[in-house]
């Protein structure tokens, strides 16, 4: 079992809103990784953040990736109304 891939991934996951409600301790990279790999986080958005920030080398890179994804989600949502 592995831990968080980068310090940026750990920071992003620990900042996740409602992290305290997830069925594992997000400060424990081994628990978080195991939950994501097993599909038991119970939160698709957490899974996305975990995967999307896994190879980010900086907080700026993670910020840009997540902001780009948020923009795309807004576009999709707006197309539904």
Protein Blocks (a to p, Z undefined) as FASTA:
>chain_A
ZZdfbfklmmmmmmpghklmpcbdfklmklmmmmmmnopnopaklmmmmmmmmmccbfkl
mmmmmmmmmmmmmmmmmmmZZ
